[in-house]
Amino acid sequence: MFQALQRWLRGDARPQRQLVVEGEILETGTHAPLTHLGPTQAPEEAWLGLKLSHAQLSDGTPERVDRVVPAEFSGGLELLERFSVGDRVRITTTTATGRQIQQIEALPGE
């Protein structure tokens, strides 16, 4: 543990892997995430429910799409203006197991 902290402080820690998924948006909506910060409620976020066609980690390791459950991802409310049901997208999450959107891009339809 101490050695990992030393590597991180020196800047030579391994980058954290992220989940990268591709699929078609089936549902969209808004929600207020649960927070453990007392009575203060987290700001409302957009969520996108996908039918996944491909999943992998950012280092190229394949991930089975049936293991990405639920296939729902959260991000800023502006996503609802940019994307809608039926759009194909590629989403990169903030972590390998998280569902918070770090990056999203439109993919051409099939």
C-alpha positions in Angstrom: 0.0 0.0 0.0 2.7 2.4 1.0 4.7 1.6 -2.2 1.6 2.3 -4.4 1.2 5.6 -2.7 4.8 6.5 -3.3 4.5 5.6 -7.0 1.3 7.7 -7.3 3.1 10.7 -5.7 6.0 10.3 -8.1 3.6 10.2 -11.0 4.5 6.7 -12.2 1.3 5.0 -11.1 -0.5 2.9 -13.7 -3.4 4.7 -15.4 -6.8 3.6 -14.2 -8.7 1.4 -16.7 -12.0 2.5 -18.0 -15.0 0.7 -19.5 -15.6 1.5 -23.2 -19.0 0.4 -24.6 -20.9 0.7 -27.9 -24.6 0.4 -28.5 -27.9 1.8 -29.3 -29.8 4.1 -26.9 -33.0 2.4 -25.8 -34.1 4.8 -23.1 -33.2 8.2 -21.7 -34.3 10.2 -18.6 -33.1 12.1 -15.6 -32.4 11.1 -12.0 -30.9 12.5 -8.8 -28.1 10.2 -7.7 -28.0 9.0 -4.1 -25.5 10.9 -2.0 -23.9 10.2 1.3 -23.1 13.8 2.0 -25.9 14.4 4.5 -29.1 16.3 3.6 -27.6 17.9 0.5 -29.1 16.2 -2.7 -26.8 15.6 -5.6 -27.6 17.6 -8.8 -29.9 15.9 -11.3 -28.2 13.9 -14.1 -29.2 12.4 -17.4 -29.1 8.7 -17.8 -29.0 6.6 -21.0 -30.1 3.0 -21.2 -28.2 1.1 -24.0 -28.6 -2.2 -25.9 -24.9 -3.0 -26.0 -23.1 -4.4 -29.1 -19.5 -4.2 -27.8 -17.6 -3.7 -24.6 -14.0 -3.6 -23.7 -11.6 -2.0 -21.2 -9.5 0.9 -22.2 -6.4 -1.3 -22.3 -8.1 -3.4 -25.0 -9.2 -6.3 -22.7 -12.5 -7.6 -24.1 -15.5 -7.5 -21.7 -18.6 -9.6 -22.2 -21.6 -7.4 -22.9 -23.8 -9.6 -20.7 -21.6 -8.7 -17.8 -22.2 -5.0 -18.1 -25.4 -4.9 -16.0 -27.2 -2.6 -15.9 -26.3 -1.1 -19.2 -27.3 2.4 -17.9 -24.9 5.3 -17.9 -25.1 8.8 -16.2 -23.8 12.2 -17.3 -24.6 15.8 -17.6 -28.1 17.0 -18.5 -26.8 18.3 -21.9 -26.6 14.7 -23.1 -30.4 14.7 -23.5 -30.1 17.6 -26.0 -27.3 15.9 -28.0 -28.5 12.2 -28.0 -31.9 10.5 -28.3 -33.4 7.0 -28.5 -32.2 5.1 -31.5 -28.8 6.8 -31.7 -25.7 4.6 -31.7 -23.0 5.8 -29.3 -19.6 4.9 -27.9 -19.3 5.7 -24.2 -16.1 5.7 -22.1 -16.8 5.6 -18.3 -14.6 7.1 -15.6 -13.7 3.7 -14.2 -13.7 0.0 -15.3 -16.8 -0.8 -13.2 -18.5 2.6 -13.0 -21.4 4.0 -15.0 -20.4 7.7 -15.0 -19.8 9.0 -18.5 -16.4 10.5 -19.1 -16.7 10.7 -22.9 -19.4 10.0 -25.4 -19.4 10.1 -29.2 -22.0 9.3 -31.9 -21.4 6.3 -34.1 -22.7 5.9 -37.6 -26.0 3.9 -37.9 -25.9 0.3 -39.1 
